[in-house]
């Protein structure tokens, strides 16, 4: 009877081992796929955050310029905005018409703005750039050709439009880069 029992069990370990090997290979491949997807999502999120911070830097620098150059701003003549900026286009701002003009514009990279960073950090920050332009705040129709006054005061309203990009300013384009547009309304107290 022991001989009969052993004959039925012969070769049982090999198919079981192969089945476990296939199951564990599938589990490993699934785990690698999930981890790769999570890593890419984290990298994309980090890039988007850094681009947003670059756009915020544009707002901060424009505000600083406005604080020191108030007289220049009030006497500035409007210039065509699209001619001087590479990636911060009016089409990124839905409440602004394409033919808008600016009173002042600027562009820079984070590595030039942030001081005290290590060489590696400066190299990483050099990949993020921003552009901004200052214009009169638009009216309800999107026109921004004349200064708006805050109701009941003599204070002028301006809007700063800023865009951050995950490349240096000369190589940034809307087709292959992450571009984050933000805007801020600023009141100049007279």
C-alpha positions in Angstrom: 0.0 0.0 0.0 2.9 2.4 0.6 4.1 1.8 -2.9 0.7 2.8 -4.4 0.6 6.0 -2.3 4.1 7.0 -3.4 3.3 6.5 -7.1 0.4 8.9 -6.9 2.5 11.6 -5.3 5.4 11.3 -7.7 6.2 14.6 -9.5 3.8 16.7 -7.4 6.5 19.1 -6.1 7.7 20.2 -9.5 4.2 21.5 -10.8 3.6 23.2 -7.3 7.0 24.8 -7.5 6.4 26.1 -11.0 3.0 27.4 -10.1 4.5 29.3 -7.1 7.3 30.7 -9.2 4.8 32.0 -11.8 2.6 33.6 -9.1 5.6 35.3 -7.4 6.9 36.6 -10.7 3.5 38.1 -11.5 3.4 39.7 -8.0 7.0 41.1 -8.5 6.2 42.5 -11.9 3.0 44.1 -10.5 5.0 45.6 -7.6 7.6 47.1 -9.9 4.9 48.6 -12.1 3.2 50.2 -9.1 6.4 51.6 -7.7 7.5 53.0 -11.0 4.1 54.7 -11.4 4.3 56.2 -7.9 7.8 57.4 -8.5 6.7 59.1 -11.8 3.7 60.7 -10.1 5.9 62.0 -7.3 8.4 63.4 -9.8 5.6 65.1 -11.7 4.1 66.6 -8.5 7.5 67.9 -7.5 8.0 69.5 -10.9 4.6 71.1 -10.8 5.2 72.5 -7.3 8.6 73.9 -8.3 7.1 75.5 -11.4 4.4 77.1 -9.2 7.1 78.5 -6.9 8.9 79.9 -9.9 5.7 81.7 -11.0 5.3 83.0 -7.4 8.8 84.3 -7.6 7.8 86.3 -10.6 4.9 87.8 -8.7 7.2 88.7 -5.8 9.9 90.3 -8.0 7.3 92.3 -9.9 5.8 93.6 -6.6 9.3 94.5 -5.4 9.9 96.4 -8.7 6.5 98.1 -8.4 7.4 99.3 -4.8 10.6 100.9 -5.9 9.6 102.1 -9.4 6.1 103.6 -8.7 6.8 106.8 -10.6 8.2 104.8 -13.6 5.2 102.6 -13.6 2.7 105.5 -13.5 4.5 107.3 -16.4 5.2 104.1 -18.4 3.9 103.8 -21.9 2.4 100.5 -22.8 4.4 98.2 -25.0 3.4 95.0 -26.9 3.7 92.2 -24.4 4.0 89.2 -26.7 7.2 90.5 -28.3 9.5 90.2 -25.3 8.3 87.1 -23.5 8.9 83.5 -24.7 6.3 81.4 -22.9 4.0 83.6 -20.7 1.3 84.3 -23.3 -2.0 86.0 -22.8 -3.8 82.9 -23.9 -2.9 81.3 -20.6 -5.1 83.9 -18.8 -8.7 83.5 -19.8 -9.9 86.9 -18.4 -7.3 88.7 -20.6 -7.6 89.6 -24.3 -4.8 88.5 -26.6 -4.1 92.1 -27.6 -3.1 93.2 -24.1 -0.2 95.5 -23.5 2.1 95.6 -20.5 3.7 98.4 -18.6 6.7 96.4 -17.5 7.9 92.8 -18.0 10.7 90.6 -16.7 12.2 87.1 -16.8 14.7 85.2 -14.8 15.6 81.7 -13.4 15.3 80.6 -9.8 19.1 80.0 -9.6 19.6 83.8 -10.1 16.9 84.7 -7.5 17.7 82.2 -4.7 20.9 82.9 -2.9 23.0 80.8 -0.6 22.2 77.5 -2.4 24.8 74.8 -3.0 26.3 74.2 -6.4 24.1 71.2 -7.0 21.0 73.1 -5.9 21.8 76.1 -8.1 22.2 73.7 -11.0 18.7 72.2 -10.3 17.2 75.6 -9.7 18.6 76.8 -13.0 16.2 74.5 -14.8 13.2 76.5 -13.5 12.4 79.9 -15.0 9.7 82.5 -14.8 8.4 85.4 -16.9 6.0 88.1 -15.7 4.3 91.2 -17.0 2.5 94.1 -15.3 -0.6 95.5 -16.8 -3.6 97.6 -15.8 -6.2 95.4 -14.2 -8.7 94.4 -16.9 -12.3 95.4 -16.8 -15.2 92.9 -17.1 -14.6 92.7 -20.9 -10.9 91.8 -20.5 -9.7 95.2 -21.7 -6.7 96.6 -19.8 -5.8 99.8 -21.8 -6.4 102.3 -19.0 -5.7 102.5 -15.2 -8.5 101.2 -13.0 -9.2 103.0 -9.7 -10.3 101.2 -6.6 -13.8 102.4 -5.9 -14.0 105.3 -3.5 -10.2 105.9 -3.6 -7.6 107.4 -5.8 -5.6 104.1 -5.7 -4.7 102.4 -9.0 -5.2 98.7 -9.6 -2.6 96.7 -11.5 -2.4 93.0 -12.3 0.8 91.0 -12.3 0.7 88.0 -14.7 3.4 85.4 -14.1 4.3 82.0 -15.5 6.7 79.4 -14.3 8.4 76.8 -16.5 10.4 73.7 -15.8 13.1 74.7 -18.3 15.5 77.6 -18.8 13.6 80.6 -20.3 15.1 80.2 -23.8 14.1 76.5 -24.2 10.7 76.6 -22.6 7.6 76.1 -24.8 4.0 75.2 -24.1 4.1 71.9 -26.1 6.7 70.0 -24.1 7.0 71.8 -20.8 5.1 72.3 -17.6 3.9 75.9 -17.5 1.9 77.3 -14.5 0.3 80.7 -15.0 -0.8 82.8 -11.9 -1.9 86.3 -11.4 -2.1 88.8 -8.6 -4.0 92.1 -8.3 -2.0 94.9 -6.7 -3.3 98.2 -5.4 -0.9 101.1 -5.5 -1.8 103.6 -2.8 -1.5 107.2 -3.9 
